[in-house]
Each structure stands twice: as structure tokens, then as C-alpha cells.
Amino acid sequence: MNRLALSLLFVAYSISAAGSAEVDSEVSTRETYVGLPIVLRINVNNASEHDTPIMPDVDGLKIESAGPPSQSSRIMSINGRRTQRTTVSYAVRVTPLRAGSFTIPPVKVEADGLSTMTKAVRIVATRSE
């Protein structure tokens, strides 16, 4: 193997080893109306392998997948230091069935052999007038 190939292999290994798997969640909005869905995203970052998140049942909410997961990659080079971030994002449609305050409990995700939990998400639904 020539030196260039070895260097590229070392850089690729360094990039993949530098970032450990992370899991987070975000919500499109925390306030909505009864029957109007919001989108909850479960993001799995820098995982070489992971399980699909399993959403809990919450009384008063209809929780369903909003389609297949999306994947994005970002490579940054600052002052000769290169970092890469790969994210798999699961979109979940959450529709309140009645007015009230609801808490979606933490979601467990297995990523790179470790069990990680998202933070609980609180939403408020009001009846439209």
C-alpha cells in the first residue's frame, strides 16, 4: 500500500473514532391545537449502527411515523482539523386528540452498542375556537 492510501485510511479512521454516537430530540413547536400535528425528530448522530427508536404510547396523543428516516453528512475543515458528522433523523408525527398538557417520555435508542435516552418532551394542546 502506498503512503497516500495509508494516510487516507488513517484520516478516515481518526474521523470515525473521534465522534461517538449521540442521540437527541427536537420538536417543531411545543404548543398546538387539538387535531393539529407537530413533528418530533429523533436524531442519531455519528453512530456506525443503531436500532430504530420505538416510540411510547401516550394517552391523548396519536404518535406515528412521518416517513422513512433521512440521513445527512457534514464535513468541516478548520485550521487543518477535519471533522465529520453523520445524522440519521426519524420524523414522528404527534397529534393531540384532546386539550391538555402532555409529556412524551424519554425514547430509548441503542447506538453503537450503548443504550441512550432522549430527553422527555412536553407539549400543550388547546381546543381551536
C-alpha positions in Angstrom: 0.0 0.0 0.0 1.4 3.4 -0.8 1.7 6.2 1.7 -1.2 8.2 0.3 -3.5 5.3 0.7 -2.3 4.7 4.3 -2.7 8.4 5.1 -6.3 8.4 3.8 -7.1 5.2 5.8 -5.6 6.8 8.9 -7.6 10.0 8.4 -10.9 8.1 7.8 -10.2 6.0 11.0 -9.5 9.2 13.0 -12.6 10.9 11.8 -14.8 7.9 12.7 -13.1 7.3 16.0 -13.3 10.9 17.1 -17.1 11.1 17.2 -19.0 8.9 19.5 -22.7 8.2 19.0 -25.1 10.8 20.3 -28.9 10.8 20.4 -31.1 13.9 20.8 -34.6 15.1 20.0 -36.3 18.3 18.9 -39.9 19.3 18.3 -41.3 21.7 15.7 -43.3 23.5 18.3 -44.3 22.9 21.9 -47.8 24.4 21.5 -50.5 23.2 19.1 -54.2 22.7 18.7 -56.2 19.5 19.1 -56.0 17.6 15.9 -53.1 19.6 14.5 -49.9 17.5 14.5 -46.4 18.6 15.4 -43.2 16.9 14.3 -40.8 15.3 16.8 -37.4 14.4 15.4 -35.2 11.8 16.9 -31.6 12.4 15.7 -28.9 9.7 15.9 -25.5 11.3 15.4 -22.2 9.6 14.5 -23.4 6.0 15.0 -22.0 3.3 12.9 -25.1 1.2 13.7 -28.2 1.8 15.7 -31.7 0.4 16.3 -34.9 2.2 15.1 -36.3 4.2 18.0 -39.5 2.8 19.4 -42.0 5.5 20.4 -44.0 5.0 23.6 -47.8 5.2 23.7 -49.1 8.4 25.4 -52.7 8.7 26.4 -54.3 11.5 24.5 -51.7 11.6 21.7 -51.6 9.8 18.4 -47.9 9.1 17.6 -47.0 7.8 14.2 -44.0 7.7 11.8 -43.9 10.6 9.4 -42.0 8.5 6.7 -38.6 6.9 6.3 -35.6 8.3 8.2 -33.4 10.9 6.5 -29.6 10.9 6.5 -27.2 13.8 6.3 -23.5 14.2 6.5 -21.4 17.3 7.1 -17.6 17.6 6.8 -15.8 20.6 8.2 -12.2 21.5 8.0 -10.9 24.3 10.3 -7.2 25.1 10.5 -6.3 21.7 9.1 -8.5 19.8 11.5 -11.2 17.8 9.8 -14.4 16.7 11.5 -17.3 14.7 10.1 -20.9 14.4 11.4 -23.4 12.0 10.1 -27.0 12.2 11.3 -29.9 9.8 10.8 -33.2 11.6 11.6 -36.5 9.9 12.4 -39.6 12.2 12.0 -42.6 11.3 14.1 -46.0 13.0 13.8 -47.6 13.7 17.2 -51.3 14.6 17.1 -53.1 15.7 20.2 -56.6 14.0 20.5 -57.8 16.3 23.3 -56.8 19.5 25.0 -54.2 19.4 27.8 -50.6 19.2 28.7 -48.7 16.0 27.6 -45.3 14.6 28.2 -43.7 12.3 25.7 -41.3 10.2 27.9 -37.6 9.7 27.0 -37.1 7.5 24.0 -34.5 4.7 24.3 -32.2 4.2 21.3 -29.5 1.6 21.0 -26.5 3.1 19.2 -23.1 1.5 18.8 -23.8 -1.0 21.5 -24.8 1.6 24.1 -28.3 2.5 25.3 -29.1 6.2 25.1 -32.2 8.1 26.1 -33.6 11.3 24.7 -35.0 14.0 27.0 -38.7 14.0 27.7 -40.7 16.4 25.6 -43.7 18.4 27.0 -46.3 19.8 24.6 -49.6 21.7 25.2 -52.7 21.4 23.1 -55.6 23.7 23.2 -59.0 23.5 21.6 -59.4 25.6 18.5 -62.1 28.2 18.6 
